[in-house]
Amino acid sequence: MTSKDSSVIVYESRKTWMSNLLCKLGILSVDDIEEDCADETKENESNNISNGALNGNVTQPPLAKKVVFDDDDACDKYLKTLDPKNFKSQDHYKVLGLSSARFDATESDIKKSYRKIVLRHHPDKRGQQNVDLDLDYYSCITKAYELLSDPIKRRSYDSVDETFDDSIPNVTTYNKNHFFEIFPQVFERNERWSNKKAVPHLGDANSTYEEVNDFYNFWYDFDSWREYSYLDEEEKEKGENREERRYLEKQNKAARAQRKKEEMLRIRQLVDNAYQCDPRVLRFKEEEKKRRQEMKQAKQASIKAKKEEEERLQREKEERELALKKKQEDEEKQRKEGERKQKEAAKKKIRQEIKQVENIFKEKNYYTDDPTTRIEYMQELDKLCKIYSIDKLVVFRQTLQSFNSDDKRKNYFLSQVEELNKKLESERIETSNPATATASATNSTSSKKVWSYDDIQLLIKAVKLFPAGTTNRWNVIANFINDKTDSGVTRNHRDVLEKTKELQKSGESQGLKEEANKNAYKKLENQMTVNSKPATDKKQESNPSERYDAPASILEVNDTAWTNEEQQLLEQAMKTYPANLGVERWNMIAECIPNRSRADCIKRYKHLVELVKAKNAAKGKK
C-alpha cells in the first residue's frame, strides 16, 4: 500500500468529541474548549501525581478538596419546576448542580457543571424541535451560567444568597461561657465579605492584648464588598427615556444604600455582642483597672507618709470626741427607743382589745337581724372603741365576756352607749352655753381657749396642708384657722402648737376625723329628716339637737353653699381617688377640701346625682 492510498484513523475521547459538537451547535466557543482541554490536562497530571505518591515514587502536598456536584435526578427535577419569566427568584447554584459548593465553587467548577447539564437538557438532546427558549426552562440554565460566569454579577448574587446565615449571637450568659465555641465560626462565616484578604482571627483565651485589639479594630472598621444590586425592583434599561432611567437608577440606589446600612449595622452589632461576651476584654479591663489602682495607691502612700504623725494625733483627738458624742447619742437613742416601744405597745394593746371586742360582736351579728340597726350598732361600737381609754376598753370587754347570754351583753352595750351619749351631750351643752363657758373659764386655773369641733378639724387639715419645713409654720396655721373659723375666737401660734401637741399625745385627732367620717351618713339622714318637716313645725321647733361623737367636740354638717373653688376641689379629688378604694375613699376626698367633712362631700355628690337624673328625665319627656 502506497502512502497515497493509506489512511490514518484518529481516536479522540468522548469528551473532546462532545465539546466539538457543542461548538458546532454554537453552544460553546473555541476558547471554552481550549480551557476545558487545559483543565483536563491539569486533572490528568494531578491524577498521575496522586498515583505516583501512592506508589512511593513522588512526594507532593495534598490536593484541595474537590467540589461535590448535586445529584442529577434532584437537579433535573428542580429544573423542570422553574419559570423562565421569573428567573431572578431561582437558585442559580442549584440550577447548575452546585448547591453544596455555592460561594466556594471556582470558575472551572461552574463551566464543568454547565456543560454537563447542557448535554442533558439542550432541546436537541431532548429531541424537541422549534422550542421557544424564552418559555423553556433551558433558558434558566443559560441565564444562571451567564450570571455566575460574570464575576461582578456573581458577587451581586452571592451578596443576597438566601442560604447564608445572617444571624448573630446575642449577649447571654451561655454565650459568654462558650465564647470560643460560638463566635469564631460566626466571624469566619462573615469574613467572606471583607475587601481585605488578611482578616485577623478571633484567637483564643491566651491571645495578647495587641492581638485582641487588632481583631476588634479590624471588625469595627470592616470594609465589606457586599452589595444589593441583584434585588433592584426595576432595571434601568427598561426605561423608555433618559429621565425614566435616571428615576429608576435613583430608586435602586436608595434601596441599595438602605440595605447596605442595615448590613453594616448587623456587622457592628455582631462586633458589639462579641466585645461584651469576650472574657479576654473583661480580663484586660480588670488588669488595667488594677494597674491604675496600684499607681494611685503608690502616689497616695507617698503623700500619706508625710502627714501620718500629724493625722494620728488629730485622729486620736477626734476619736475621743466621737466616743463621747456616740455615748451620749446612744443613751438618747435608747431613751427614745424605750418611749417608742412603750407607745407601740400601748397602740398594739389598744388594737388588740378593739379587735377582740369587734370579734365578740361579729360572732353574734351585732345582736340584731335588722340591717339598719346593725349599721347603727356598728357605728356606736366604733365610736365607743375610739373614745374609751385602754383601761375602760379592757373592763368593757371583760364585762361582755362575763355575761352568759346575748341579751345581757346587748343590754350592757346599749347602756354604755347611752351613758356615753349623755356625757357627750352634757359636754356639748357646757361648751355651747356662753355663760357656762365664761364661768368655767373664770374659775379654772388654766387660761386655755376652748376648741370647738370645727376648729379642731381646721387644725387637723391645716397641719396636713402646711407640712414641716414651711416658713413660720405655726403662724401660718394660726392665720389659716382665724380666717376660716366661725367661732370668733382669735388664736395665736402658741395656742395652735399647744393644741397640736395635746392631740398628738392623746391620739384624739385621728379619732375625731374617723368618727366624723363614719357618722356622716347618719347626720345627713337626720338633717334630711329635719328639712322634710313642714315649715310651721320648723318655726315652732328650737334648734335641732345634734350628735357629738367626741369629747368636747361638735360634729355637724356644713350647710353653707358650695363655692366654685370647693366644687373644683371636689371634682379633682373624685378623679384622684376612684371608687375602688372602698370606704376610705370619702375620707381621702374630705381631706382635700377645707371646711368640708365626709358627710358634706357625700351630700354634695348625691345632690349632683339627683340634678343629673332630673335633667335626663326632663329630656326623656321631651
C-alpha positions in Angstrom: 0.0 0.0 0.0 1.4 3.3 -1.1 1.3 6.4 1.1 -1.2 7.9 -1.3 -3.7 5.2 -0.6 -3.0 4.8 3.0 -5.4 6.4 5.6 -4.9 7.3 9.3 -7.7 6.8 11.8 -7.6 9.2 14.8 -9.4 8.3 18.0 -10.5 11.1 20.3 -12.1 10.9 23.7 -15.9 11.2 24.0 -15.5 14.5 26.0 -13.5 16.1 23.2 -15.9 14.8 20.6 -18.9 16.3 22.6 -17.1 19.6 23.1 -16.5 19.9 19.3 -20.2 19.1 18.7 -21.3 21.8 21.1 -19.0 24.3 19.4 -20.6 23.5 16.0 -24.0 24.0 17.5 -23.0 27.4 18.8 -23.4 26.5 22.5 -19.7 26.7 23.3 -16.9 28.9 21.9 -13.4 27.8 20.9 -12.0 29.5 24.0 -14.2 27.4 26.2 -13.0 24.2 24.5 -9.3 25.2 25.0 -9.8 26.0 28.6 -11.6 22.7 29.1 -8.7 20.8 27.5 -6.3 22.7 29.8 -8.4 21.7 32.8 -8.5 18.1 31.6 -4.7 18.1 31.2 -4.2 19.5 34.8 -6.6 16.9 36.1 -4.7 14.1 34.4 -1.5 15.5 35.8 -2.9 15.6 39.3 -4.1 12.0 39.0 -0.7 10.9 37.8 0.9 12.7 40.7 -1.5 11.1 43.1 -0.9 7.7 41.7 2.9 8.2 41.9 2.5 9.3 45.5 0.6 6.1 46.3 3.4 4.0 44.7 6.0 5.9 46.8 7.7 7.5 43.8 6.6 11.1 44.2 6.0 13.3 47.3 3.6 16.1 46.8 1.4 18.2 49.1 -2.2 17.1 49.5 -4.7 18.2 46.8 -7.5 20.6 47.5 -10.9 19.1 48.3 -12.9 18.5 45.2 -16.3 20.1 44.7 -19.3 17.7 45.2 -21.9 18.2 42.5 -25.6 17.7 43.1 -27.4 14.5 42.3 -28.5 14.5 38.6 -32.1 13.4 39.4 -32.6 16.1 42.0 -31.1 18.7 39.8 -33.3 17.7 36.8 -36.4 17.6 39.0 -35.7 21.2 40.2 -35.0 22.5 36.7 -38.4 21.3 35.4 -40.2 23.4 38.2 -38.6 26.7 37.1 -40.4 29.5 35.4 -38.2 31.3 32.8 -40.1 34.6 33.3 -39.2 34.6 37.0 -35.5 33.6 36.7 -34.3 36.1 39.4 -36.0 34.1 42.1 -34.3 30.8 41.1 -31.3 29.3 42.9 -28.6 29.7 40.2 -26.2 27.4 42.0 -28.8 24.7 42.3 -29.7 25.1 38.6 -26.0 24.2 37.8 -25.9 21.5 40.4 -23.6 23.4 42.8 -26.0 24.0 45.7 -23.5 22.4 48.1 -20.4 24.4 46.9 -22.0 27.7 46.2 -19.6 30.5 47.1 -16.6 28.2 47.1 -17.2 27.0 43.5 -14.5 28.0 41.1 -14.9 29.2 37.5 -13.8 25.8 36.3 -16.4 24.1 38.5 -19.1 26.3 37.1 -18.1 25.6 33.5 -17.9 21.8 34.0 -21.3 21.7 35.7 -22.8 23.9 33.0 -21.5 21.7 30.1 -22.7 18.6 31.9 -26.2 20.0 32.4 -26.4 21.4 28.8 -25.7 17.9 27.4 -28.7 16.6 29.3 -31.2 19.4 28.8 -30.5 21.0 25.5 -33.7 20.9 23.3 -31.7 19.0 20.6 -30.7 16.4 23.2 -34.3 16.1 24.4 -35.4 15.6 20.8 -37.6 18.7 20.7 -37.8 20.9 17.6 -38.8 24.6 17.3 -38.6 25.2 21.0 -39.3 28.8 22.2 -36.3 29.3 24.5 -38.0 32.2 26.3 -40.6 29.8 27.6 -38.5 26.7 28.0 -36.7 26.0 31.3 -33.4 25.6 29.3 -33.2 29.4 29.3 -32.9 29.3 33.1 -29.7 27.3 32.7 -28.1 29.8 30.3 -29.1 32.7 32.5 -27.6 31.0 35.5 -24.4 30.4 33.7 -24.3 34.0 32.4 -24.7 35.3 35.9 -22.2 33.0 37.7 -19.6 33.2 35.0 -19.5 37.0 35.3 -17.5 38.0 38.5 -19.5 41.2 39.0 -22.9 39.6 38.6 -21.9 36.6 40.6 -20.7 38.9 43.5 -24.1 40.7 43.4 -25.9 37.3 43.6 -23.7 36.0 46.4 -24.4 39.1 48.4 -28.1 38.1 48.7 -27.6 34.3 48.8 -30.6 33.0 50.8 -28.5 30.1 52.2 -26.1 32.5 54.0 -26.8 32.7 57.7 -27.1 36.4 58.8 -27.9 35.6 62.4 -25.6 36.8 65.2 -25.3 35.5 68.8 -27.0 37.6 71.5 -25.4 38.7 74.7 -26.4 35.9 77.1 -24.7 34.1 80.0 -24.5 30.9 77.9 -22.7 32.7 75.0 -20.3 34.3 77.5 -19.4 30.9 79.0 -19.0 29.3 75.5 -17.5 32.3 73.7 -14.7 30.5 71.9 -17.1 27.8 70.7 -19.8 30.1 69.3 -18.3 33.4 68.0 -15.2 32.2 65.9 -17.4 30.4 63.4 -19.7 33.4 63.1 -16.7 35.7 62.3 -15.3 33.1 59.8 -18.7 33.0 58.1 -18.8 36.7 57.7 -15.2 37.4 56.7 -16.1 36.4 53.1 -17.5 39.9 52.7 -14.2 41.6 53.5 -12.4 43.5 50.8 -9.2 43.0 52.7 -8.0 39.4 52.4 -5.7 39.4 55.5 -8.5 39.0 58.1 -7.3 38.6 61.7 -8.6 35.6 63.6 -10.5 35.8 66.9 -7.8 33.9 68.7 -8.1 32.0 72.0 -8.0 32.7 75.7 -4.2 33.1 75.6 -4.2 35.8 72.9 -2.3 39.0 73.8 -3.9 42.4 74.3 -2.4 43.6 70.9 -3.9 40.7 69.1 -7.3 41.2 70.6 -7.1 44.9 70.0 -6.1 44.4 66.3 -9.0 42.0 65.8 -11.7 44.4 67.1 -10.2 47.4 65.3 -10.4 45.5 62.1 -14.0 44.5 62.5 -15.1 47.9 63.8 -13.6 49.4 60.6 -14.9 46.5 58.5 -14.8 47.1 54.7 -17.5 45.0 53.1 -17.9 44.4 49.4 -21.4 43.1 49.9 -23.9 45.0 47.7 -27.6 44.5 46.8 -28.0 45.4 43.1 -29.4 42.0 42.5 -32.5 43.0 44.4 -33.3 46.0 42.3 -37.0 46.0 41.6 -36.6 47.6 38.2 -33.7 47.5 35.7 -32.9 51.0 34.4 -32.5 49.6 30.9 -36.3 49.1 30.9 -36.8 52.9 31.0 -38.3 54.3 27.8 -36.3 57.6 28.0 -33.4 59.1 29.9 -35.5 60.7 32.6 -37.2 57.4 33.4 -33.9 55.6 33.5 -32.5 58.2 35.9 -35.5 57.9 38.1 -35.2 54.0 38.2 -31.5 54.3 39.0 -32.2 56.8 41.8 -34.8 54.5 43.4 -32.5 51.5 43.1 -29.5 53.4 44.6 -31.7 54.4 47.6 -32.8 50.8 48.2 -29.2 49.6 47.9 -28.0 52.2 50.4 -30.6 51.3 52.9 -29.8 47.6 52.7 -26.1 48.4 52.9 -26.7 50.5 56.0 -28.7 47.6 57.6 -25.8 45.2 56.8 -23.2 47.4 58.4 -25.4 47.7 61.4 -25.6 44.0 61.6 -21.8 43.7 61.4 -21.5 46.4 64.1 -24.0 44.5 66.3 -22.0 41.3 65.9 -18.8 43.0 67.0 -20.5 44.7 69.9 -22.0 41.5 71.1 -18.7 39.7 70.8 -16.9 42.5 72.7 -19.4 42.3 75.5 -19.1 38.5 75.7 -15.4 38.3 75.3 -13.8 37.1 78.6 -10.4 38.5 77.5 -11.8 42.0 77.3 -13.1 41.8 80.8 -9.7 40.4 82.0 -7.8 43.2 80.2 -10.1 45.9 81.8 -9.6 44.4 85.2 -5.9 44.3 84.7 -5.8 47.9 83.5 -8.0 49.0 86.5 -5.7 47.1 88.9 -2.6 48.8 87.4 -4.1 52.2 87.7 -5.3 51.5 91.2 -1.8 50.4 92.2 -0.3 53.6 90.7 -2.9 55.7 92.6 -2.2 53.8 95.8 1.5 54.3 95.5 1.0 58.0 95.0 -1.3 58.3 97.9 1.1 56.3 100.1 3.9 58.8 99.4 1.6 61.7 100.4 0.2 59.8 103.4 3.7 59.1 104.8 4.4 62.9 105.2 1.3 63.6 107.3 1.0 60.3 109.1 2.1 61.6 112.5 0.0 64.7 112.3 -3.1 62.8 111.3 -2.5 60.2 114.0 -2.7 62.9 116.7 -5.7 64.5 115.1 -7.4 61.2 114.8 -6.9 60.3 118.4 -8.4 63.6 119.4 -11.4 63.1 117.1 -11.8 59.5 118.3 -12.1 60.7 121.9 -14.7 63.3 120.9 -16.6 60.9 118.8 -16.6 58.3 121.5 -18.1 60.8 124.0 -20.6 62.0 121.4 -21.6 58.5 120.4 -22.1 57.5 124.1 -24.5 60.5 124.5 -26.3 59.7 121.3 -26.7 56.0 122.3 -28.2 57.0 125.6 -30.6 59.4 123.9 -31.4 56.8 121.3 -32.1 54.2 123.9 -34.3 56.6 125.8 -36.3 57.4 122.6 -36.4 53.8 121.7 -37.9 52.9 125.0 -40.5 55.6 124.7 -41.3 54.5 121.2 -41.7 50.8 122.3 -44.0 51.9 125.1 -46.2 53.8 122.7 -46.2 51.0 120.2 -47.1 48.5 122.9 -49.9 50.7 124.0 -51.2 51.1 120.5 -50.9 47.4 119.8 -52.7 46.6 123.0 -55.5 49.0 122.1 -55.8 47.5 118.6 -55.9 44.0 120.1 -58.6 45.0 122.6 -60.6 46.7 119.8 -60.3 43.6 117.6 -61.4 41.3 120.4 -64.4 43.5 121.1 -65.3 43.6 117.4 -64.9 39.8 117.1 -67.4 39.4 120.0 -70.0 41.5 118.2 -69.2 39.9 114.7 -69.7 36.4 116.1 -73.2 37.4 117.2 -74.0 39.5 114.1 -74.1 42.6 116.3 -77.1 41.1 118.3 -79.6 42.1 115.7 -81.2 40.9 112.4 -82.2 44.4 111.1 -79.5 45.7 108.7 -80.2 49.3 109.6 -80.0 48.6 113.3 -76.8 46.6 112.7 -75.1 49.5 110.9 -76.2 51.8 113.8 -74.7 49.4 116.3 -71.5 49.2 114.3 -71.2 52.9 114.3 -71.9 53.2 118.0 -69.4 50.4 118.8 -66.7 52.1 116.7 -67.3 55.4 118.4 -67.1 53.7 121.8 -63.8 52.0 121.0 -62.3 55.2 119.7 -63.2 57.3 122.8 -62.6 54.8 125.5 -59.2 54.5 127.1 -57.4 51.2 127.2 -58.4 50.6 130.8 -62.1 51.3 130.1 -61.9 49.1 127.0 -60.5 46.2 128.9 -63.2 46.5 131.5 -65.8 46.7 128.8 -64.5 43.6 127.1 -64.2 41.6 130.3 -67.7 42.6 131.4 -69.1 41.4 128.0 -67.3 38.1 128.3 -68.6 37.6 131.8 -72.2 37.5 130.7 -73.5 34.1 129.6 -76.4 35.3 127.4 -76.6 37.5 124.3 -79.4 39.6 125.7 -77.3 40.7 128.7 -74.4 41.6 126.5 -76.7 43.6 124.2 -78.3 45.4 127.1 -74.9 46.2 128.7 -73.6 47.5 125.3 -76.7 49.7 124.9 -76.4 51.0 128.4 -72.8 52.0 127.8 -73.7 53.7 124.6 -76.5 55.6 126.2 -74.2 56.7 129.1 -71.5 57.9 126.6 -74.0 59.8 124.6 -75.4 61.6 127.7 -71.9 62.5 128.7 -71.2 63.9 125.2 -74.5 65.8 125.2 -73.7 67.4 128.6 -70.3 68.4 127.4 -71.9 69.9 124.3 -74.3 72.0 126.3 -71.5 73.2 128.5 -69.4 74.2 125.5 -72.2 75.8 123.6 -73.5 77.9 126.6 -71.6 81.2 126.7 -72.4 81.9 130.4 -71.3 78.4 131.5 -68.1 78.6 129.4 -67.3 82.1 130.8 -67.8 80.9 134.4 -65.7 77.8 133.8 -63.0 79.8 132.2 -63.0 82.2 135.2 -63.0 79.5 137.8 -60.4 77.4 136.0 -56.8 77.7 136.9 -55.9 77.3 133.2 -56.2 80.1 130.7 -56.6 77.7 127.7 -59.1 78.7 125.0 -62.0 76.4 124.2 -61.6 74.5 120.9 -64.8 73.6 119.0 -65.1 70.5 116.8 -64.9 72.7 113.6 -61.7 74.4 114.9 -60.1 71.1 115.7 -61.0 69.9 112.2 -59.5 73.1 110.7 -56.3 72.5 112.8 -56.0 68.9 111.5 -56.4 70.0 107.9 -54.1 72.9 108.3 -51.3 70.7 109.8 -51.6 68.5 106.7 -51.8 71.5 104.3 -48.7 73.2 105.8 -46.2 70.4 106.5 -43.0 70.6 108.5 -40.5 72.9 106.8 -43.0 75.7 106.0 -41.7 79.1 106.9 -43.3 80.4 110.1 -45.4 77.2 110.0 -47.4 77.7 113.2 -48.1 81.4 112.5 -49.4 80.4 109.0 -51.6 77.7 110.6 -53.0 80.1 113.2 -53.8 82.6 110.4 -55.5 79.9 108.4 -57.7 78.9 111.3 -58.6 82.5 112.2 -59.6 83.1 108.6 -61.8 80.1 108.2 -63.4 79.7 111.7 -66.8 80.9 112.6 -66.3 80.7 116.4 -65.0 84.3 116.7 -62.0 83.2 118.8 -58.6 84.5 117.7 -55.8 82.1 118.2 -52.0 82.7 118.1 -49.2 80.3 117.2 -48.8 79.2 120.9 -52.4 78.1 121.1 -52.1 76.2 117.9 -48.8 74.5 118.9 -50.2 73.6 122.4 -53.4 72.1 121.0 -51.4 70.1 118.3 -49.2 68.5 121.0 -52.2 67.7 123.1 -53.9 65.9 120.2 -50.8 64.0 119.3 -50.3 62.7 122.8 -53.9 61.7 123.2 -54.4 60.4 119.6 -57.7 62.3 119.6 -57.2 63.9 116.2 -57.4 60.6 114.4 -60.4 59.5 116.4 -62.2 62.8 115.7 -61.6 62.5 112.0 -62.7 58.9 111.7 -65.7 59.4 113.9 -66.9 62.3 111.8 -66.4 60.3 108.6 -68.1 57.1 109.8 -71.2 59.0 111.2 -71.6 61.3 108.2 -74.4 59.2 106.7 -76.4 59.3 109.9 -76.0 63.0 110.4 -77.0 63.5 106.8 -80.1 61.4 107.4 -81.0 63.5 110.4 -80.5 66.7 108.5 -82.7 65.5 105.7 -85.4 64.5 108.2 -85.4 68.0 109.7 -85.6 69.6 106.2 -88.5 67.4 105.3 -90.7 68.7 108.1 -93.4 71.4 107.4 -92.3 75.0 107.6 -94.7 75.6 110.5 -93.1 72.9 112.6 -89.7 74.3 111.9 -90.7 77.7 113.2 -92.1 76.2 116.4 -89.1 74.0 116.9 -85.9 75.2 118.6 -82.6 74.4 117.0 -82.4 70.6 116.3 -80.3 68.6 118.6 -77.0 67.4 117.1 -74.9 64.4 117.9 -71.4 64.8 119.3 -69.1 62.0 118.6 -66.0 63.1 120.5 -65.4 64.7 123.9 -65.7 68.5 124.0 -66.3 68.4 120.3 -69.2 69.2 117.9 -70.0 67.1 114.7 -72.3 68.9 112.2 -73.0 69.2 108.5 -71.8 72.4 106.9 -74.9 73.8 105.2 -73.2 76.8 103.6 -73.4 77.0 99.8 -70.6 75.4 97.9 -68.2 77.8 96.2 -66.7 77.3 92.7 -63.4 76.6 94.3 -64.8 73.9 96.6 -66.7 72.3 93.6 -63.5 72.2 91.6 -61.6 70.6 94.5 -64.4 68.0 94.9 -64.3 67.1 91.2 -60.5 66.8 91.2 -60.5 64.7 94.4 -63.1 62.3 93.0 -60.9 61.8 90.0 -57.8 61.3 92.1 -59.4 58.7 94.4 -61.5 56.3 92.4 -64.4 54.2 93.7 -62.3 51.0 94.1 -60.7 52.4 97.3 -63.8 51.4 99.3 -64.9 53.1 102.4 -61.7 55.1 102.8 -62.4 57.0 99.5 -64.7 59.7 101.0 -62.2 60.2 103.9 -59.5 61.0 101.5 -61.7 63.3 99.4 -62.8 65.2 102.6 -59.1 65.8 103.5 -58.6 67.7 100.2 -61.4 70.2 100.8 -61.0 72.6 103.7 -64.1 73.2 106.0 -65.9 70.2 104.4 -66.4 66.9 106.1 -67.0 63.5 104.7 -70.8 63.9 105.1 -70.6 67.3 103.3 -68.9 65.7 100.3 -71.3 62.7 100.1 -74.3 65.1 100.4 -73.0 67.3 97.6 -72.3 64.2 95.4 -75.9 62.9 95.9 -77.3 66.3 95.2 -75.4 66.5 91.9 -76.5 63.0 91.0 -80.2 64.0 91.6 -79.7 67.0 89.4 -78.3 64.9 86.6 -81.1 62.4 86.9 -83.8 65.1 86.8 -82.2 66.7 83.8 -82.1 63.4 81.9 -85.7 62.7 82.9 -86.8 66.1 81.5 -85.0 65.4 78.3 -86.7 62.0 78.0 -90.2 63.5 78.4 -89.5 66.0 75.5 
